[in-house]
Amino acid sequence: MVIISHPTGNANVRAAVAGLADADILSEFHTAIASFPGSTLDRLGGIGPLSEIRRRGFEARLQPFTKTWPWFELGRLVAAKAGLKSLVRHEKGMFSVDAVYHNMDRRLTNRLNKVAREVNAVYAYEDGAMFTFREATRLGLKCLYDLPIGYWRTSRHLLGIERERWPEWKNTLIGFNASQAKLDRKDEELKLANRIFVASSFTAKTLNDYPGKLAPVDVIPYGFPAVTGSRDYEKISGRPLKLLFVGGLSQRKGIADLFAAVERLGNAVTLTVVGKKVTEDCPALDAALTKHTWIPSMPHAEILKTMRSHDVLLFPSLFEGFGLVITEAMSQGTPVITTDRTAGPDLITHGKNGWLAEAGSTDALYNAIAALLNQPDNIPVAGLAAMEKARSRPWQVYGQELATAIIHA
């Protein structure tokens, strides 16, 4: 039996918990806030300012397994809404993301002492596993570790190159702000793990930079959103190619290359950018956004709708654990141009249901887009193939594969 813990319960966590429950190996699920159909929290989520609650929705059948520790996360949400930046300041704030993760980590540690005879493993995520794994090791329980993004040493190397290549965009590379204590914590979590789970081959490859011996690594790609119906494609001849980017506005996502490639294509394309700035101190980003349609944020359902109204999603990320926007776009029949530093190679057959371009190369991205301008009929063919790929791997498959891997770990 397995205890699984994650403070915010995103799409992959929901699928993981459901998969463990379906395999009858779920003992408990620990999270900060969990809303179930018809519950008081679910009703509160219908009120505008509290809509964030419904993003923490889970299936009713998981309610008996769920234990919540909401106060730190509620504090974070309220402080963020109220603009109390000091309370949510990176690592230091009372209600920072790190504080939320560490609070749950400590609480789960205390819980393990009470249920150690009833479970044989604990499944925890990066930045929220150190104390839990220390205690689990003492109690003789297996430590199952989920690393959702690549290893930090690889990140610093690859993104350090970007700081030199695009100095005017370096302020968007905020990952360099992590303290040494946080980095040491990540290393200890990896060291204590008896099994490591990642969602892409790229993430697994980054672990080669860990300075020591690691437990076996399982690569289990996430699932796709549900595919509803088919899609009719608007003819491209006689109009610009409609390009879309969705994600945080950081050079970690390759946006300097994105804007540079699109600039070279001129009126042959239009670009819509959906995503929030990670910093207000990047004049190069501000200037680029004025030339295109920029939407800082929109509800998830609207993002999917926007994907369907565009020809191609561009996701030239330079360091990505997976890239959920890839699967979201493919499920909508919107083919994707992405890089080998995402889950692209695990999901996309180049030229069939999408395209792969060299990471960190403006020329490669430009050439991939230009090729579609020369052969626009390839877009609907790839889009329909992308939808078929999405149909073959719903979220349920991810949950099943993860549960099977845990059973055999």
PyMOL commands that set and color helices and strands:
alter all, ss='L'
color gray80, all
select helices_A, chain A and resi 11-22+40-44+48-56+60-65+71-82+85-88+97-115+130-139+152-165+167-172+174-177+180-192+201-209+251-253+255-268+283-289+300-308+324-331+344-347+362-374+378-392+395-407
alter helices_A, ss='H'
color red, helices_A
select strands_A, chain A and resi 2-5+26-31+66-68+121-125+142-146+195-198+217-219+241-246+269-274+293-295+312-315+336-339+355-357
alter strands_A, ss='S'
color yellow, strands_A
deselect
rebuild
show_as cartoon
